């Protein structure tokens, strides 16, 4: 039982090219986020967020 592979249709070749392009864009995005993370961590500054700070304009005044 020998099976032969059929030649790829032209549509498959175009789809493969689009998939490779999308894969390249996704890899570039992941590398960008990774690079920004490394820079942020290596800066040595405080990584503290400001969502826990009490801001006077957010406190409802007791009347």
N, CA, C and O atoms as a CHARMM CRD file, in Angstrom:
* protein
*
  252
    1    1 UNK  N      0.82800  -1.17900   0.00000 PROA 1      0.00000
    2    1 UNK  CA     0.00000   0.00000   0.00000 PROA 1      0.00000
    3    1 UNK  C      0.87600   1.24700   0.00000 PROA 1      0.00000
    4    1 UNK  O      1.27900   1.74400   1.05200 PROA 1      0.00000
    5    2 UNK  N      1.14900   1.72100  -1.15600 PROA 2      0.00000
    6    2 UNK  CA     1.94700   2.92800  -1.30600 PROA 2      0.00000
    7    2 UNK  C      0.99400   4.08800  -1.54900 PROA 2      0.00000
    8    2 UNK  O      0.18500   4.06100  -2.47600 PROA 2      0.00000
    9    3 UNK  N      1.10200   5.11500  -0.69700 PROA 3      0.00000
   10    3 UNK  CA     0.25700   6.28100  -0.92400 PROA 3      0.00000
   11    3 UNK  C      1.12200   7.40900  -1.45400 PROA 3      0.00000
   12    3 UNK  O      2.24800   7.62500  -1.00600 PROA 3      0.00000
   13    4 UNK  N      0.57500   8.10200  -2.39500 PROA 4      0.00000
   14    4 UNK  CA     1.31000   9.21200  -2.98800 PROA 4      0.00000
   15    4 UNK  C      0.73300  10.51900  -2.47400 PROA 4      0.00000
   16    4 UNK  O     -0.47500  10.65600  -2.28300 PROA 4      0.00000
   17    5 UNK  N      1.61100  11.46000  -2.25800 PROA 5      0.00000
   18    5 UNK  CA     1.16600  12.77500  -1.84300 PROA 5      0.00000
   19    5 UNK  C      0.81500  13.58300  -3.07900 PROA 5      0.00000
   20    5 UNK  O      1.54400  13.60900  -4.07000 PROA 5      0.00000
   21    6 UNK  N     -0.31800  14.23400  -2.98100 PROA 6      0.00000
   22    6 UNK  CA    -0.71200  15.08900  -4.08300 PROA 6      0.00000
   23    6 UNK  C      0.05000  16.40200  -4.01200 PROA 6      0.00000
   24    6 UNK  O      0.45500  16.82900  -2.93100 PROA 6      0.00000
   25    7 UNK  N      0.24100  17.02600  -5.12800 PROA 7      0.00000
   26    7 UNK  CA     0.91300  18.31900  -5.18500 PROA 7      0.00000
   27    7 UNK  C      0.01100  19.35900  -4.52800 PROA 7      0.00000
   28    7 UNK  O     -1.20300  19.35600  -4.73400 PROA 7      0.00000
   29    8 UNK  N      0.61500  20.25700  -3.72800 PROA 8      0.00000
   30    8 UNK  CA    -0.16200  21.29300  -3.04800 PROA 8      0.00000
   31    8 UNK  C     -0.81900  22.22300  -4.05500 PROA 8      0.00000
   32    8 UNK  O     -0.24000  22.58300  -5.08000 PROA 8      0.00000
   33    9 UNK  N     -2.02700  22.59100  -3.72900 PROA 9      0.00000
   34    9 UNK  CA    -2.75600  23.55400  -4.54300 PROA 9      0.00000
   35    9 UNK  C     -2.16400  24.94000  -4.31500 PROA 9      0.00000
   36    9 UNK  O     -1.54100  25.18800  -3.28300 PROA 9      0.00000
   37   10 UNK  N     -2.35400  25.82700  -5.26000 PROA 10     0.00000
   38   10 UNK  CA    -1.82600  27.19000  -5.16600 PROA 10     0.00000
   39   10 UNK  C     -2.39100  27.92300  -3.94700 PROA 10     0.00000
   40   10 UNK  O     -1.71200  28.75800  -3.34900 PROA 10     0.00000
   41   11 UNK  N     -3.63100  27.60600  -3.58500 PROA 11     0.00000
   42   11 UNK  CA    -4.26300  28.21200  -2.41500 PROA 11     0.00000
   43   11 UNK  C     -3.49800  27.85800  -1.13900 PROA 11     0.00000
   44   11 UNK  O     -3.35700  28.69900  -0.25100 PROA 11     0.00000
   45   12 UNK  N     -3.00900  26.63300  -1.04200 PROA 12     0.00000
   46   12 UNK  CA    -2.25500  26.21000   0.13300 PROA 12     0.00000
   47   12 UNK  C     -0.93500  26.95900   0.23300 PROA 12     0.00000
   48   12 UNK  O     -0.48700  27.28700   1.33100 PROA 12     0.00000
   49   13 UNK  N     -0.31900  27.22700  -0.89000 PROA 13     0.00000
   50   13 UNK  CA     0.94400  27.96900  -0.88500 PROA 13     0.00000
   51   13 UNK  C      0.72300  29.39900  -0.40900 PROA 13     0.00000
   52   13 UNK  O      1.52400  29.92400   0.36500 PROA 13     0.00000
   53   14 UNK  N     -0.35900  30.03700  -0.86300 PROA 14     0.00000
   54   14 UNK  CA    -0.65200  31.40000  -0.40400 PROA 14     0.00000
   55   14 UNK  C     -0.98500  31.41500   1.07900 PROA 14     0.00000
   56   14 UNK  O     -0.53700  32.29900   1.81000 PROA 14     0.00000
   57   15 UNK  N     -1.76600  30.44500   1.52600 PROA 15     0.00000
   58   15 UNK  CA    -2.13600  30.36700   2.93900 PROA 15     0.00000
   59   15 UNK  C     -0.90100  30.15600   3.80500 PROA 15     0.00000
   60   15 UNK  O     -0.79200  30.74300   4.88200 PROA 15     0.00000
   61   16 UNK  N      0.02900  29.32500   3.34500 PROA 16     0.00000
   62   16 UNK  CA     1.27000  29.09200   4.08200 PROA 16     0.00000
   63   16 UNK  C      2.06600  30.38900   4.21700 PROA 16     0.00000
   64   16 UNK  O      2.63200  30.66700   5.27400 PROA 16     0.00000
   65   17 UNK  N      2.10600  31.17300   3.15300 PROA 17     0.00000
   66   17 UNK  CA     2.81200  32.45100   3.21400 PROA 17     0.00000
   67   17 UNK  C      2.17700  33.40800   4.20900 PROA 17     0.00000
   68   17 UNK  O      2.88500  34.09600   4.94300 PROA 17     0.00000
   69   18 UNK  N      0.85800  33.45800   4.24200 PROA 18     0.00000
   70   18 UNK  CA     0.16300  34.31100   5.21000 PROA 18     0.00000
   71   18 UNK  C      0.40800  33.83000   6.63600 PROA 18     0.00000
   72   18 UNK  O      0.61300  34.63800   7.54100 PROA 18     0.00000
   73   19 UNK  N      0.38500  32.51800   6.83300 PROA 19     0.00000
   74   19 UNK  CA     0.63400  31.97200   8.16800 PROA 19     0.00000
   75   19 UNK  C      2.04900  32.29300   8.64200 PROA 19     0.00000
   76   19 UNK  O      2.25500  32.59900   9.81600 PROA 19     0.00000
   77   20 UNK  N      3.01600  32.22400   7.74400 PROA 20     0.00000
   78   20 UNK  CA     4.38800  32.56500   8.11500 PROA 20     0.00000
   79   20 UNK  C      4.49100  34.04800   8.46700 PROA 20     0.00000
   80   20 UNK  O      5.20200  34.41200   9.40300 PROA 20     0.00000
   81   21 UNK  N      3.79700  34.89600   7.73300 PROA 21     0.00000
   82   21 UNK  CA     3.80400  36.32700   8.03700 PROA 21     0.00000
   83   21 UNK  C      3.18600  36.61300   9.38800 PROA 21     0.00000
   84   21 UNK  O      3.73400  37.38700  10.17200 PROA 21     0.00000
   85   22 UNK  N      2.04800  35.99300   9.66600 PROA 22     0.00000
   86   22 UNK  CA     1.38500  36.17500  10.95600 PROA 22     0.00000
   87   22 UNK  C      2.25000  35.63500  12.09100 PROA 22     0.00000
   88   22 UNK  O      2.33000  36.24200  13.16000 PROA 22     0.00000
   89   23 UNK  N      2.88600  34.51300  11.86100 PROA 23     0.00000
   90   23 UNK  CA     3.79400  33.96100  12.87100 PROA 23     0.00000
   91   23 UNK  C      4.94800  34.91500  13.15300 PROA 23     0.00000
   92   23 UNK  O      5.34700  35.07700  14.30600 PROA 23     0.00000
   93   24 UNK  N      5.48400  35.54200  12.12100 PROA 24     0.00000
   94   24 UNK  CA     6.55700  36.51800  12.30300 PROA 24     0.00000
   95   24 UNK  C      6.10100  37.71400  13.11600 PROA 24     0.00000
   96   24 UNK  O      6.83200  38.19800  13.98100 PROA 24     0.00000
   97   25 UNK  N      4.88600  38.19700  12.84000 PROA 25     0.00000
   98   25 UNK  CA     4.34100  39.33300  13.59000 PROA 25     0.00000
   99   25 UNK  C      4.13900  38.95100  15.05500 PROA 25     0.00000
  100   25 UNK  O      4.45600  39.74100  15.94500 PROA 25     0.00000
  101   26 UNK  N      3.62200  37.76500  15.31400 PROA 26     0.00000
  102   26 UNK  CA     3.41200  37.32400  16.69400 PROA 26     0.00000
  103   26 UNK  C      4.73300  37.17000  17.44500 PROA 26     0.00000
  104   26 UNK  O      4.82900  37.54600  18.61300 PROA 26     0.00000
  105   27 UNK  N      5.73600  36.62600  16.79100 PROA 27     0.00000
  106   27 UNK  CA     7.05400  36.48500  17.42100 PROA 27     0.00000
  107   27 UNK  C      7.64600  37.85300  17.71900 PROA 27     0.00000
  108   27 UNK  O      8.23200  38.05700  18.78200 PROA 27     0.00000
  109   28 UNK  N      7.49800  38.80200  16.77900 PROA 28     0.00000
  110   28 UNK  CA     7.99900  40.16200  17.00800 PROA 28     0.00000
  111   28 UNK  C      7.29600  40.80500  18.19600 PROA 28     0.00000
  112   28 UNK  O      7.94100  41.48200  18.99700 PROA 28     0.00000
  113   29 UNK  N      5.98600  40.60900  18.32800 PROA 29     0.00000
  114   29 UNK  CA     5.24200  41.16800  19.45300 PROA 29     0.00000
  115   29 UNK  C      5.71200  40.57500  20.77600 PROA 29     0.00000
  116   29 UNK  O      5.90200  41.30400  21.75000 PROA 29     0.00000
  117   30 UNK  N      5.89900  39.27800  20.81600 PROA 30     0.00000
  118   30 UNK  CA     6.36700  38.61900  22.03900 PROA 30     0.00000
  119   30 UNK  C      7.75600  39.12900  22.41100 PROA 30     0.00000
  120   30 UNK  O      8.02900  39.37400  23.58600 PROA 30     0.00000
  121   31 UNK  N      8.63100  39.29000  21.42800 PROA 31     0.00000
  122   31 UNK  CA     9.97400  39.79900  21.71600 PROA 31     0.00000
  123   31 UNK  C      9.93000  41.24500  22.20600 PROA 31     0.00000
  124   31 UNK  O     10.71500  41.62900  23.07400 PROA 31     0.00000
  125   32 UNK  N      9.02200  42.04500  21.66000 PROA 32     0.00000
  126   32 UNK  CA     8.87100  43.42400  22.11000 PROA 32     0.00000
  127   32 UNK  C      8.42800  43.47900  23.56800 PROA 32     0.00000
  128   32 UNK  O      8.99500  44.22900  24.36300 PROA 32     0.00000
  129   33 UNK  N      7.42100  42.69100  23.91900 PROA 33     0.00000
  130   33 UNK  CA     6.93100  42.66800  25.30200 PROA 33     0.00000
  131   33 UNK  C      8.01900  42.14100  26.23100 PROA 33     0.00000
  132   33 UNK  O      8.20300  42.66900  27.32800 PROA 33     0.00000
  133   34 UNK  N      8.73100  41.12100  25.81100 PROA 34     0.00000
  134   34 UNK  CA     9.81400  40.56400  26.62200 PROA 34     0.00000
  135   34 UNK  C     10.91500  41.60200  26.82600 PROA 34     0.00000
  136   34 UNK  O     11.42000  41.76500  27.93700 PROA 34     0.00000
  137   35 UNK  N     11.28300  42.30000  25.76100 PROA 35     0.00000
  138   35 UNK  CA    12.31800  43.33200  25.86500 PROA 35     0.00000
  139   35 UNK  C     11.90600  44.46300  26.78700 PROA 35     0.00000
  140   35 UNK  O     12.70800  44.92100  27.60100 PROA 35     0.00000
  141   36 UNK  N     10.66600  44.92200  26.67200 PROA 36     0.00000
  142   36 UNK  CA    10.19000  45.97900  27.55800 PROA 36     0.00000
  143   36 UNK  C     10.17400  45.52700  29.01500 PROA 36     0.00000
  144   36 UNK  O     10.47000  46.31000  29.91700 PROA 36     0.00000
  145   37 UNK  N      9.82900  44.27000  29.23700 PROA 37     0.00000
  146   37 UNK  CA     9.82500  43.72800  30.59300 PROA 37     0.00000
  147   37 UNK  C     11.24000  43.70300  31.16700 PROA 37     0.00000
  148   37 UNK  O     11.45100  44.08300  32.31800 PROA 37     0.00000
  149   38 UNK  N     12.19300  43.26200  30.37900 PROA 38     0.00000
  150   38 UNK  CA    13.58400  43.20400  30.83400 PROA 38     0.00000
  151   38 UNK  C     14.09300  44.60500  31.14700 PROA 38     0.00000
  152   38 UNK  O     14.76100  44.80100  32.16200 PROA 38     0.00000
  153   39 UNK  N     13.79500  45.57500  30.30100 PROA 39     0.00000
  154   39 UNK  CA    14.22700  46.95200  30.54900 PROA 39     0.00000
  155   39 UNK  C     13.58300  47.49500  31.82000 PROA 39     0.00000
  156   39 UNK  O     14.25100  48.14300  32.62500 PROA 39     0.00000
  157   40 UNK  N     12.30900  47.23800  32.00100 PROA 40     0.00000
  158   40 UNK  CA    11.59800  47.72800  33.18900 PROA 40     0.00000
  159   40 UNK  C     12.18800  47.13000  34.46200 PROA 40     0.00000
  160   40 UNK  O     12.34700  47.83300  35.46000 PROA 40     0.00000
  161   41 UNK  N     12.50800  45.85800  34.43400 PROA 41     0.00000
  162   41 UNK  CA    13.05500  45.19100  35.61100 PROA 41     0.00000
  163   41 UNK  C     14.48500  45.65200  35.87500 PROA 41     0.00000
  164   41 UNK  O     14.85900  45.85100  37.03100 PROA 41     0.00000
  165   42 UNK  N     15.28300  45.82300  34.83900 PROA 42     0.00000
  166   42 UNK  CA    16.69600  46.15500  35.02000 PROA 42     0.00000
  167   42 UNK  C     16.94000  47.62500  35.32300 PROA 42     0.00000
  168   42 UNK  O     18.06700  47.99900  35.64800 PROA 42     0.00000
  169   43 UNK  N     15.90900  48.47900  35.22700 PROA 43     0.00000
  170   43 UNK  CA    16.08300  49.88600  35.56100 PROA 43     0.00000
  171   43 UNK  C     16.44700  50.07300  37.02400 PROA 43     0.00000
  172   43 UNK  O     17.18600  50.99900  37.35700 PROA 43     0.00000
  173   44 UNK  N     15.95800  49.23300  37.88500 PROA 44     0.00000
  174   44 UNK  CA    16.27000  49.30300  39.29400 PROA 44     0.00000
  175   44 UNK  C     15.39600  50.26500  40.07000 PROA 44     0.00000
  176   44 UNK  O     15.59100  50.44000  41.27300 PROA 44     0.00000
  177   45 UNK  N     14.44800  50.88600  39.41800 PROA 45     0.00000
  178   45 UNK  CA    13.55600  51.78700  40.13000 PROA 45     0.00000
  179   45 UNK  C     12.45100  50.98900  40.80000 PROA 45     0.00000
  180   45 UNK  O     12.29900  49.79100  40.56000 PROA 45     0.00000
  181   46 UNK  N     11.70400  51.64900  41.61800 PROA 46     0.00000
  182   46 UNK  CA    10.61400  50.98500  42.31600 PROA 46     0.00000
  183   46 UNK  C      9.55300  50.53700  41.31700 PROA 46     0.00000
  184   46 UNK  O      9.14800  51.30100  40.44200 PROA 46     0.00000
  185   47 UNK  N      9.11700  49.31400  41.45400 PROA 47     0.00000
  186   47 UNK  CA     8.07900  48.77800  40.58300 PROA 47     0.00000
  187   47 UNK  C      6.71000  48.87400  41.23900 PROA 47     0.00000
  188   47 UNK  O      5.77600  48.16300  40.86600 PROA 47     0.00000
  189   48 UNK  N      6.60600  49.74400  42.19900 PROA 48     0.00000
  190   48 UNK  CA     5.37900  49.87700  42.96100 PROA 48     0.00000
  191   48 UNK  C      4.31500  50.57700  42.12900 PROA 48     0.00000
  192   48 UNK  O      4.58300  51.59000  41.48300 PROA 48     0.00000
  193   49 UNK  N      3.13600  50.04000  42.15200 PROA 49     0.00000
  194   49 UNK  CA     2.02900  50.66300  41.44400 PROA 49     0.00000
  195   49 UNK  C      1.38000  51.73400  42.30200 PROA 49     0.00000
  196   49 UNK  O      1.66400  51.83200  43.49500 PROA 49     0.00000
  197   50 UNK  N      0.52800  52.52100  41.71300 PROA 50     0.00000
  198   50 UNK  CA    -0.11000  53.60400  42.43200 PROA 50     0.00000
  199   50 UNK  C     -1.60400  53.35500  42.65200 PROA 50     0.00000
  200   50 UNK  O     -2.34300  54.28600  42.97000 PROA 50     0.00000
  201   51 UNK  N     -2.04000  52.14700  42.49200 PROA 51     0.00000
  202   51 UNK  CA    -3.45300  51.86100  42.67000 PROA 51     0.00000
  203   51 UNK  C     -3.83400  51.69800  44.13900 PROA 51     0.00000
  204   51 UNK  O     -5.01900  51.60900  44.46100 PROA 51     0.00000
  205   52 UNK  N     -2.86300  51.65700  45.01900 PROA 52     0.00000
  206   52 UNK  CA    -3.15100  51.46000  46.43800 PROA 52     0.00000
  207   52 UNK  C     -3.00000  52.74600  47.25500 PROA 52     0.00000
  208   52 UNK  O     -3.19300  52.74000  48.47100 PROA 52     0.00000
  209   53 UNK  N     -2.65900  53.83100  46.59300 PROA 53     0.00000
  210   53 UNK  CA    -2.45700  55.10200  47.28300 PROA 53     0.00000
  211   53 UNK  C     -3.81200  55.77100  47.49800 PROA 53     0.00000
  212   53 UNK  O     -4.65200  55.80600  46.59900 PROA 53     0.00000
  213   54 UNK  N     -4.00500  56.29400  48.68900 PROA 54     0.00000
  214   54 UNK  CA    -5.24600  56.99200  48.99600 PROA 54     0.00000
  215   54 UNK  C     -5.17300  58.37900  48.35700 PROA 54     0.00000
  216   54 UNK  O     -4.28700  59.17600  48.66500 PROA 54     0.00000
  217   55 UNK  N     -6.10500  58.64200  47.47700 PROA 55     0.00000
  218   55 UNK  CA    -6.16100  59.95400  46.83500 PROA 55     0.00000
  219   55 UNK  C     -7.35000  60.71000  47.41200 PROA 55     0.00000
  220   55 UNK  O     -8.46400  60.18700  47.45000 PROA 55     0.00000
  221   56 UNK  N     -7.11500  61.94500  47.86200 PROA 56     0.00000
  222   56 UNK  CA    -8.19100  62.70600  48.50700 PROA 56     0.00000
  223   56 UNK  C     -9.41300  62.91000  47.61500 PROA 56     0.00000
  224   56 UNK  O    -10.53700  62.94100  48.11600 PROA 56     0.00000
  225   57 UNK  N     -9.21900  63.04600  46.32600 PROA 57     0.00000
  226   57 UNK  CA   -10.37300  63.29800  45.45700 PROA 57     0.00000
  227   57 UNK  C    -11.28500  62.08500  45.32100 PROA 57     0.00000
  228   57 UNK  O    -12.41400  62.20800  44.84500 PROA 57     0.00000
  229   58 UNK  N    -10.80500  60.91900  45.73400 PROA 58     0.00000
  230   58 UNK  CA   -11.63000  59.71600  45.65000 PROA 58     0.00000
  231   58 UNK  C    -12.37600  59.42000  46.95000 PROA 58     0.00000
  232   58 UNK  O    -13.26500  58.56900  46.97700 PROA 58     0.00000
  233   59 UNK  N    -12.01900  60.11700  48.02200 PROA 59     0.00000
  234   59 UNK  CA   -12.66900  59.88000  49.30300 PROA 59     0.00000
  235   59 UNK  C    -13.96700  60.70600  49.36600 PROA 59     0.00000
  236   59 UNK  O    -13.96300  61.92000  49.16100 PROA 59     0.00000
  237   60 UNK  N    -15.05000  60.02200  49.64900 PROA 60     0.00000
  238   60 UNK  CA   -16.32300  60.72500  49.78900 PROA 60     0.00000
  239   60 UNK  C    -16.36200  61.43100  51.14100 PROA 60     0.00000
  240   60 UNK  O    -16.09700  60.83500  52.18500 PROA 60     0.00000
  241   61 UNK  N    -16.68300  62.65500  51.09200 PROA 61     0.00000
  242   61 UNK  CA   -16.72800  63.41000  52.34600 PROA 61     0.00000
  243   61 UNK  C    -17.95200  63.01300  53.16300 PROA 61     0.00000
  244   61 UNK  O    -19.06500  62.91200  52.64600 PROA 61     0.00000
  245   62 UNK  N    -17.71700  62.79600  54.43800 PROA 62     0.00000
  246   62 UNK  CA   -18.83100  62.48000  55.34300 PROA 62     0.00000
  247   62 UNK  C    -19.56100  63.79000  55.68100 PROA 62     0.00000
  248   62 UNK  O    -18.95700  64.74000  56.17800 PROA 62     0.00000
  249   63 UNK  N    -20.81200  63.81800  55.41400 PROA 63     0.00000
  250   63 UNK  CA   -21.55800  65.06300  55.64800 PROA 63     0.00000
  251   63 UNK  C    -22.45300  64.95000  56.82600 PROA 63     0.00000
  252   63 UNK  O    -23.15200  65.90500  57.16400 PROA 63     0.00000
